[in-house]
Amino acid sequence: MTDSEHEKKSGLPIPPLKVVYSGRVQGVGFRWTCQRISKRHAVTGTVKNLADGTVELFADGEPDEVQRFLSEIEAKMHGNLRDIHITPAEESQTFRTFQILR
C-alpha cells in the first residue's frame, strides 16, 4: 500500500504523527496508559503533559500499527477525551522506544 493509499484508507497522515489530546487527560494516568498500550504494538515515540492541560504524543512505526495503537488509546481513555488533534510530526525525530517525558 502506498502512503497516499494508506492516508485515504485510514484517514490518518503517514507516521511519525503528533497527537494532542485534550479533556481530562492530566492526573488520570493517561501517559502511563499510553506507555502500557505501546508495549502491545510495534511503535516508538514519546508522551508528555503540556502546560495548557493537554497531552502531546508522538508515534512512529508502520502506519497500520500506529493506527491500532492510537485506536486502543482512544478506546481505553474515551471517557476522558474531549478532542484529539492528529498531524504529521513537523520535527524530524527518531525514537528508539516509547517513553514518557516529564
Protein Blocks (a to p, Z undefined) as FASTA:
>chain_A
ZZklmmmmnopacdddddddedjfehnlmmmmmmmmmmmpcceddddddfkopacddded
dfklmmmmmmmmmmmmmmmpmbdcddddfbacddfbdcddZZ
